[in-house]
Amino acid sequence: MIRQAEFFLDGDSRGVLLIHGLTGTPTEMRMLGKGLNKAGFTVHGMQLAGHCGDVDDLLATGWRDWYASVQRAADAMLAKVDTLFVGGLSMGALLALKLAADRPEQVAGVGVYGATFRYDGWSVPWTANLSFLLPLFKRLGIGRGRAFLEQPPYGLRDERLREQVSAAMRSGDSTMAGLLGNPWHSLADLYLLSAQVRRQLRDVTSPCLVAHASNDDIASVRNAELVLREVRAPAEFLLLDDSYHMITIDKQRRTLIDRSARFFDTIAPAQTLSAMAG
């Protein structure tokens, strides 16, 4: 049964929509959300369709369902704020980029956190090179019950936090740390989403803050370089040298929060909004 884990933090007329990753949970965006809210922003940590339940709940959805839930959340946010920013972690970064490509007039800026077009980090097994076969397997109904189990270090350089996340995943509470594995058929949809977003990167004209761990265990810096190279937008690059993949909660989360708040504030300054209101 899917449980609600999304959060909403009321702030000024600048909104930030935060999108978690595949098999993840809004909890992985909460620290970033609280930091942005403290800086004045209204924040919605949304929950992707099919997430925060069990494997069957996730397998009942695909990338189009995940993206449709992002579009609905964006529409709801736009009813509350004047300026919309969007930020995503891992697969959430791809969904954020797609929203920016599809809605250039609505998205004022994008936080691209640990973008994952390919699982090519140092902890990923060589079998990931065969991921191009997964959409075929899904079409043929092969491997529906199969999954790649999450492996240490779970995207975390912070050892204390890593143990907490590991315990939460083993407990079966998917609202805290997500599922323990990545189902083959869900990864097939990520592969299809990745191909779709690659084709649309040239349509991204909203300014981007591209943040990535230099030693990312899940997705190498090449994923960030792809975004920086292809988007037709002003882009800043934040390379984090003391974090792994989960940069929104890992050791340098404060740096990420500060840079994100400053980046969004540069595009839509709080004082300008308050002056206009006055």
C-alpha positions in Angstrom: 0.0 0.0 0.0 1.4 3.4 -1.0 1.8 5.8 1.9 2.1 9.6 1.6 5.5 11.0 2.3 5.5 14.3 0.4 5.9 17.6 2.2 4.9 21.2 1.6 6.7 24.1 3.3 5.0 27.5 2.9 7.2 30.5 2.0 7.1 33.5 -0.4 5.9 33.7 -4.0 8.9 31.8 -5.3 8.3 28.0 -5.4 10.7 25.1 -5.7 9.4 21.7 -6.8 11.7 18.9 -5.6 11.7 15.5 -7.3 13.2 12.4 -5.7 14.9 9.5 -7.6 13.8 6.1 -8.8 12.7 3.8 -6.0 13.4 6.8 -3.7 11.2 8.9 -1.5 10.6 12.6 -0.8 12.6 12.1 2.5 15.8 12.3 0.4 14.8 15.9 -0.6 13.6 17.1 2.8 16.9 18.6 4.1 17.3 20.5 0.9 13.7 21.6 1.1 14.0 22.8 4.6 17.1 24.8 3.7 15.5 26.4 0.7 12.4 27.2 2.8 14.6 28.8 5.5 15.9 31.0 2.6 12.4 32.1 1.9 11.2 29.8 -0.8 7.9 27.8 -0.9 8.9 24.2 -1.3 7.0 21.1 -2.3 8.8 17.7 -2.0 6.6 15.7 -4.3 6.0 12.0 -4.4 6.4 10.2 -7.8 3.6 7.9 -8.9 4.0 4.3 -7.7 6.6 5.2 -5.1 6.5 4.7 -1.3 4.8 1.4 -1.6 6.0 -2.0 -2.5 7.6 -3.4 -5.6 4.2 -4.2 -7.2 3.1 -0.6 -6.7 6.2 0.6 -8.5 5.9 -1.9 -11.3 2.3 -0.8 -12.0 3.7 2.5 -13.2 6.2 3.6 -15.9 8.1 6.8 -16.8 5.1 8.4 -18.3 3.2 8.0 -15.0 6.2 9.4 -13.1 6.4 12.4 -15.4 2.6 12.9 -15.3 2.8 13.2 -11.5 5.5 15.9 -11.9 3.3 17.8 -14.3 0.4 17.7 -11.9 2.6 18.8 -9.0 3.9 21.7 -11.2 0.4 22.8 -12.0 -0.6 22.7 -8.3 2.6 24.7 -7.4 1.9 27.3 -10.2 -1.5 28.0 -8.6 0.3 29.0 -5.4 3.4 30.9 -6.6 4.5 33.4 -9.1 7.9 31.9 -10.0 8.5 28.1 -10.3 11.9 26.4 -9.9 12.3 22.7 -10.2 15.1 20.5 -8.8 15.6 16.7 -8.9 18.0 14.1 -7.7 19.2 11.2 -9.9 16.2 10.2 -12.1 14.4 13.2 -10.6 17.0 15.4 -12.3 16.0 13.9 -15.6 12.3 14.6 -14.9 13.1 18.2 -13.9 15.0 18.7 -17.1 12.1 17.3 -19.1 9.7 19.6 -17.4 12.0 22.6 -18.3 12.2 21.4 -21.9 8.5 21.0 -22.2 7.5 24.2 -20.3 10.2 26.8 -20.9 7.9 29.7 -20.1 6.9 28.2 -16.7 10.2 26.9 -15.3 12.5 29.8 -14.2 15.5 27.6 -13.3 16.5 24.0 -12.7 18.5 22.2 -10.0 20.2 19.2 -11.6 21.4 17.1 -8.8 23.4 13.9 -9.5 21.8 13.5 -12.9 21.6 9.8 -13.9 21.4 9.1 -17.6 23.5 6.0 -17.1 24.5 3.9 -14.1 28.2 4.2 -14.7 29.6 5.0 -11.2 32.5 3.1 -9.6 30.2 0.9 -7.5 28.0 -0.2 -10.4 28.6 -3.8 -11.6 29.6 -4.4 -15.3 26.2 -5.9 -15.9 24.9 -2.4 -16.0 26.4 -2.2 -19.5 23.6 -4.5 -20.6 20.9 -2.1 -19.5 20.0 -1.4 -23.1 18.4 -4.9 -23.1 16.0 -4.1 -20.3 13.3 -2.4 -22.5 13.3 -5.6 -24.6 13.0 -7.8 -21.6 10.0 -5.7 -20.4 8.3 -5.9 -23.7 8.8 -9.7 -23.7 7.7 -10.0 -20.1 11.1 -11.3 -19.0 12.4 -10.7 -15.5 9.3 -8.9 -14.0 10.2 -10.3 -10.6 13.9 -9.5 -10.9 15.7 -6.6 -9.4 19.2 -5.2 -8.9 19.7 -5.0 -5.2 21.1 -1.8 -3.7 24.7 -2.2 -2.6 26.9 -0.3 -0.1 27.8 2.5 0.0 24.2 3.3 -1.0 25.2 6.6 -2.5 26.5 7.9 0.9 29.9 8.9 2.0 28.6 9.7 5.5 29.0 6.3 7.2 26.6 7.1 10.1 23.9 8.2 7.7 24.7 5.1 5.5 23.9 2.8 8.4 20.7 4.6 9.1 19.6 4.4 5.5 20.6 0.7 5.2 18.6 -0.1 8.3 15.6 1.8 7.0 15.7 -0.1 3.6 15.9 -3.4 5.4 13.0 -2.6 7.6 10.6 -2.5 4.7 9.5 1.1 5.3 9.8 2.4 1.8 8.7 5.9 2.8 12.0 6.4 4.7 14.7 5.2 2.4 13.0 3.7 -0.6 13.1 0.1 -1.9 16.0 -2.2 -1.3 16.3 -2.9 -5.0 15.7 -1.5 -8.5 13.3 -3.7 -10.4 14.4 -4.6 -14.0 11.2 -3.3 -15.5 11.5 0.0 -13.7 15.1 0.4 -14.9 13.8 -0.3 -18.4 11.6 2.7 -18.0 14.5 4.8 -16.7 16.5 3.8 -19.8 13.6 5.0 -22.0 13.2 8.2 -20.1 17.0 8.8 -20.3 16.8 8.5 -24.1 13.9 10.8 -24.3 15.5 13.5 -22.1 18.8 13.3 -24.0 16.9 14.2 -27.2 15.3 17.2 -25.4 18.3 18.7 -23.7 18.7 21.2 -26.5 15.2 22.5 -25.6 16.2 23.4 -22.1 16.6 27.2 -22.0 16.0 27.8 -18.3 19.2 28.5 -16.2 20.6 25.3 -14.7 22.6 24.6 -11.5 24.3 21.3 -12.3 25.6 19.7 -9.1 27.4 16.4 -9.0 29.8 14.4 -6.8 33.3 14.0 -8.3 33.4 10.5 -6.8 29.8 9.5 -7.5 29.4 5.8 -6.9 26.2 5.5 -9.0 26.5 7.9 -11.9 29.8 9.3 -13.1 30.5 13.0 -13.7 30.0 12.3 -17.4 26.3 12.5 -16.7 26.7 16.1 -15.5 29.0 17.0 -18.4 26.3 15.8 -20.8 23.9 18.3 -19.4 26.4 21.1 -19.4 27.3 20.4 -23.0 23.8 20.0 -24.4 21.5 22.5 -22.7 21.0 25.9 -24.4 20.9 27.7 -21.1 23.3 29.5 -18.7 24.6 26.7 -16.5 26.7 26.7 -13.3 28.6 23.6 -12.3 29.0 22.6 -8.6 31.5 19.7 -8.2 31.3 18.2 -4.7 34.5 16.4 -3.6 33.3 14.9 -0.3 30.1 13.2 -1.2 28.7 10.2 -3.2 25.5 10.0 -5.2 23.0 11.2 -2.6 24.2 14.8 -2.5 21.0 16.2 -1.1 21.7 14.3 2.2 25.4 13.5 2.2 28.3 15.3 3.8 28.1 18.5 1.7 24.4 19.0 1.8 24.9 22.4 3.4 27.0 23.5 0.4 24.3 22.3 -2.0 21.6 24.1 0.0 23.5 27.4 0.0 24.4 27.3 -3.6 20.9 26.3 -4.7 19.3 29.1 -2.6 21.8 31.6 -4.0 21.3 30.3 -7.6 17.5 30.6 -7.4 17.7 33.9 -5.6 19.9 35.3 -8.4 17.1 34.5 -10.9 14.2 35.8 -8.7 15.6 37.9 -5.8 13.5 37.9 -2.6 14.0 41.7 -2.0 12.6 42.5 -5.5 9.5 40.5 -4.7 9.0 42.2 -1.3 9.6 45.6 -2.9 7.0 44.9 -5.5 4.5 43.8 -2.8 5.2 47.0 -0.9 
